[in-house]
Amino acid sequence: MTLVNSNYLKLPGSYLFSEIARRVAAFSAENPDAQIIRMGIGDVTRPLPQAVINAMCEAAREQGAPEGFKGYGPDHGYMFLRELIAEHDFAARGVKVDPDEIFISDGAKCDVGNFQEIFAQDNTIAITDPVYPVYVDSNVMAGRGGELQPNGEWSNFIYLPCTAENNFEPALPQRRPDLIYLCYPNNPTGTTLTRDQLARWVEYARENKSVILFDAAYEVFISEPDVPHSIYEIPGADEVAVEFRSFSKTAGFTGLRCAYTVVPHKLTAKSPNGEDTPLNPLWARRMSTKYNGCPYVVQKAAAAIYSPEGRKQVLENVAYYMNNAKIIRDALKNAGHTLFGGVNAPYVWLKTPDNMLSWDFFDLMLNKYNIVGTPGAGFGPSGEGYFRLTAFGSMENTKAAMQRLLK
C-alpha cells in the first residue's frame, strides 16, 4: 500500500496567497465591472531595469552562436556573479564573504523552504510571529511542527510574538531552539531590528549553539543608518547564521527568478556522534543533487544590476516603491489609523479598526472598496487584528486606493 507523507495532511487547506487568489477570483466573477486594486501579494509592477534587459539580450545572442553557447552551468552559480555579489553586497559594507560561500538559485522562497532539509527532523524551531508562511509550512512538511492547536500555533514550535506591545522586537527564547528564523526588514510587518538588537540574537545563538536562518530579501529598501543590511555586519554571525537574499524585489526579478544563499565556512552543526559538521558542503551537496543551476541568461541579467547604470536604475525603482509606501502611510495616518512599517520596507502593517478580525477586514476591503490586501492572521496568531498593504503597485493605483479609503 502506498502511503502519503502524513505531515502534508496536517497543513491547513491552502497556502495563504492561494486562498486570497481564490476569494478575489470569486468576487471578480460575481462583480465583473469592479475595478480591483491589488495591494496584497508582494509582486512588483515596475519593468525590469534597462541594464538588465540589455544584459539578457546580449546573453541570449551568445547562446545563439557556437562559440558563446552555454549548456549546463555550475550547480552553485557562475563565478562571475558570485564574485560580484561578494564585492558589492558584502565587501562594500566591510563584510568578508567568499564567493564559494554563495549559492545562486531561482528564488529565496525556494532556498528558505529547502534549507531545513539538511537538519535532523527532531530539531526545535523558533519563529517570529507573525511570519512568512514558508518557514512554518516547510517545517511542518518535514515533521517538526507537531499538531496544530486551536489558537493557530503548532505544538512543537517556539513562537516569538512581534506586536505593537513589544515594539515588534521578539524576546529571546526562554527554551533553547536549534533553528531560529529571522526576517529583517520583516515580512509582513515592515519593521526592522537595530544593530544592537540583532547583535543580541547573534550572541544568543553563539551561546546556545543555535543556527539563525536570516531572510534579508528586502535589505535594499533599508534607509535608516542603524539598521544592518546583512547579519554578517554583526561580529561572529558567520559562525551561527545563514543569509538568504533575492533579486525579486531588489531588481524586479519576480518573474525572472534569481536569488542566492550565503552559507559561511565557519558555520557548523552537530553530527549524530557529536562532531562539528560544516553546513556549507552539505548545502552544496543538496544543491548538486536536486538543482541544475539558475540559467546563464538570468545570471547575466543579475550581474548587470551591479554595473553603475544598473545600480542607478534599481535604486530608482526602489525609490518609486518607497514613495508609494509614504503615500499609504501619510494617508492612513492622517485618517487616524494605527500603522507600522513602510520606512525600511515596502510593506505597511495596519491595525484593523475596532478590533475587527483580519479576514473580516479583508472581505470588507474587497467588497466595499475593491482593494485587496493580506489579512494578518494568515501570517500567524500574532497577526490577528492586523492587515498588510504592499507598496509594489503603481503610484496611480496606490493614490486611487487611498482616495477610496479616505472617502
N, C-alpha and C positions, 0 to 999 in steps of 0.2 A: 504494500500500500504506500502510495506516495503522499508524504506529509508536507505541508507548507511551514514556513517559519512562523510559529505562533506569535512571535513578538509583533509581527505586522498586524495581526488581528486585534492587538491592544490599542492601536492608534485610533484617534477619532476619525470620523467618516471621511474627511477630506482635508487636504492641505489648506491653510488659511486663505491663500490668494486664489486657490481654485474655488473655494466657497464664495468669495467676493465676486469672481467672474460669473459664477452660476446665478447669483442674485441679480447682478447687473443685466445679464442676458435675459432673464425672465422679465425684468422691468422694461427693458427695451422692446421686447416682443409685444408687451401689453401697451406700451406708450411709444409707438414708432416715431412720433414727432418731437419727443423730448430731446432737448439739447444738453446732453450729459457732459459734464466737465469731470475729467478723471484726475483725482489727486490722491489716489490710493497706492497702487503699486509703484515702486520707485524706479520706473523706466524713464530714461532720458528722452528728450524730444528735439534737442539741437542736432543739426547734421554733424557728421564727423569732421574734424579739422582738415583743412585743405592739405596740410603737410602729410597727414595720414593717407588721404586719397592718393596723393602723388606717389607716396612710397608703395602703396598697394598696387597701383598701376605699373610701376616700374618692376616690382617683384613678379607680377603676372607676366609681363613681357619676358623676363628672364626665364620663366617656366616654359615659354613658347620657343626657346632656342636650345639646341642640343648642349651647347657649352654652358648654359645657365640653368638647365633643368635640375630640380631637386625632387627626389622621391622621399622615402622615409627620412625624417630628420632625427636628431638626437632625442632620446626619450625625455631628457630633462631640460631641453631647450637649447637653442643655438647660443653659442658663447657670445656672439656679438650683442645679443640682447641682455644676457646675464651680466656682462661687463658694464653695460650702460646703466643698468639698474643699480649695481653695486656702487658705481661712481656718483650718479645723480641723486638717487633716493637715500643713500646712506653716507657715503664718504663726504658729500657736500654738507652733511649735518654733523660731521665729526664722528661718525659711526663706522667701524670696520666690519664689513660683511664680505666674505669671499664669494666670487662668482659660483663656485661649486657648492655653496650653501643655499643657492637659489634654484628653485624648480619651477619651470614655466608650465602653465596648464591652460585649460579652456574656461576657467572660472573659479572665483574664490568660493562660491557656494559649493561647487564640487569638492574642492580641497577641504573646506571646513567639514563637510559631511563625511568625507572619506578618511580623514586623518585618524579618526578614532579606531580604524581597523588595526592599527599596529599596536594597540594596547590590549591588555587582558580584559576579559569580559567582567571580572569582578572588581574592576576599578570603580572608585566612588567619584561621582561627577558633581561639581558645583557650578551653578549657572546664575547669572544675574537675572532678575525678574522685574519687569518684562524683558523678553529676549527674542532674538531672531529664531524662528521656529526650527530651523535646520539643526541647531545644536541639540535641541531636545529630541526631535524625531529620529535623527540618525542614531542616537544612543539608545533610544527605545527599541529601534530595529535591531540593534546589536545585543539586546537583552539586559541592558543596565538600568532600565527605568523602574522595574518593579511593577506596581499596579497603579492605575490612575485613580486618584482619590476624588471624593465628591467636591472638594474645594478646587479641583483642577490641577493639583500638584501630583507628581509621580512619587511614589513612596520611597524610592531609593536615591533620589536626587537631593542635594543640598541647595536650597533656594536662598538667594541673596536679594531681598527686596530693594528696589530702587524707585522711590516715590518722592513726592514733594516733601513729605515729612522728614526724610533724611537727606534732603537736597540732592537726591539721585546719586548719592555716594554709597555703594554697597559696603556693609560691615564685613570685616574679616571673619571667616567662618569659625565657629566655636569647635566644630567637629572637622578633623583633618580630611580634605579631599585629595584624591590623586590627580585629577584633572580639573582645571579651573578655566571656564570660558569667560573671556572679557572682550567687549566690543566697544572701541572708542575711536573717534566720535561714535556715539551709541546709536544703533538702530534697534528700537524705534524712537527713543526719547529725544534724540538730537543733543544730548548732554555730553559733557566731557569730564575727564579727570585731569587735575593739575599734575605737574611733575612730581611734587611731594606725595600726592595721593597715589599715583601709580607706583612710586618708589616703595610705598608701604606694601603693595601687593608683591612686588619682586622680592622684597626681604622676607615676606611671609612664605612665599614659595621656596625660597632658599632654605629657610629654617625647617620647613616641613617636608622638603624633598618632593614638592608637587610640581606639575608641569602646567604652565599657563598657555592656553591656546588663544592668541591675541588677534582679533579681527580688526584690521586697520583699513578696511575698504574705503573709508571716507576721509582719509587723512588730508587729501588735497584741499578740503573745504575749511581746514583749521585756519583761523585768523588771529586768535589771541596768543601772545608770546609765551605764556606759561603752560601751554598745552603741548605735550610732546607729540611729534608726528609718528614716531616709532617707539616701541617699547625698548628697543636697544639703545635709546638715548639714556636709559637708566643703567648705571654700572651694575654688572652682574646678571643682567637679564639674559645674556646669551647662554647662561648656564641653566636657565629654567623655562625659556619661552620659545614658542613657535610663532611666527608672524605671517598673517595672510594679507595679501594686497590684491587689488583688482584694477584693471583698466576700464571696467564697465562704466563707472560713474566719473572716474578721472578724465577719460577721453571719449566717452560715448560709445564704448565697445559692447553695450548690452546685446547687440545682435551679431557682433563680430567675434566675441568670446576670446579673451586673453586675460590671464592673471598670473600671479606667482606666489609661492610659499617659501619662506626662509626657515631652514632647519639648521641651526648652528652646530658645528662640530663638537662643541663642548657639552651640548645637551644630551643627557642620558636618562635612562630609566632602568629599573632592576629586572634582571632575567629571573626565571624561576629558582635558580640556585643562588640568587643574591648578588650577582655580578653587575657592575655598572655597564650598561649596553648603550652605545651611541645610537641615537634615533635617525641621524642623517642617512646612514646606509640602509636602514630599514625602510625609510620612505623612498629612497632611491630604488630599492628592490621592488616595492609595491608599484611604483610608477612604471618601471620597466616591464613588469608583468601585466599590468592592466591598462596601460595607456601607450599610445603610439606617437604622442607628441602633438603640440599645437602646430597648425600649418605654417609653413615657411612664409607665405604671403602675409599672414596675420602677424607673425612675429616681426617682420619688416615694418609693418604698419605701426606696431607698438614701439619699435625703436625710433620711429620718426617723432614721437612726442618729446623726445629728449633733445631734438635739434632746437636752435634758438627760435625759429619760426613756429615749430610745433609746440614748444612750451608757451609761447605767447598766445597761440590760438586756444590751447587748453585752458589757460587762465582766463581768457575772455569768456569762454563758456561757463566756467566756474562762477565768475562774477555775475553773469546773467542769471544763473540759478539762485545765487545768494541774494540777488536783488529781489527775485520772486519771494524768497523767504522773508525778506524785510517787509515786502508788501503785505504778506499774510500776517506777520507779527503786528505790524502797525495797525492794520485794520481791526484785528480781533482785540488787541489791547485797548484801542480807542472805544470799542464797543463794550468794554468791561469784562472780557473773558480772561481766564487764568490760563497761561500757556508757558511752555518751556522750549528750549532748543532753538534752532533757526539762526544761530550765531556762528557756530563752528561746524554746522552740519545742515544739509538741505531738508531736514525734517522739523516740523513744528508739532509739538506734543500738547494737545489741547485738553484741558479738563472739561468733561461734559457738563453742561449746565444742569442745575437742580439735581445733581447726583444721578442723572439718567444712566442706565446701563449702556455699555458700549455698542452692542448690536442694535439696541433700540435707537440709539443716536444715529447709527449707520443708516437704518431704514428711514428715519426722519430726514436725514440729509439727502438721501437718494430720492425719496418720494416727493418731498416738498420743494427741495432746492435743485434737484437733479445734479447733485455733487457726490462724487464717490471718494470716500476716504477709507481708512483702515481702522476697524474697531480695536481698541487697546487690549481687550480681553483675548483677542487672537494671539497675542504675544505672551500670554501667561496670566496667572491670577492677579498679580500686582498691576496689570494693565487695565483691569476693570475700572470703568469710570473715566477713561482717557480715550483719545481719538487722535490718530496720526494723519497729518496732512503733508503731502510732498510738494516741494518747490520745483520739481522737474518738468512741469508743464510749460506752455508758452506764457509769456508775460501777459498777452491779451486774455487768455483763459484764466490766469491767476487773478487778474483785476476783475474780470467778469464774475468769477466765483465769489470774491469778497463783496462785490456790489450786491449780489443776490442775498448773501447772508446778512449784510448790514441793513437791507430793506426790512 
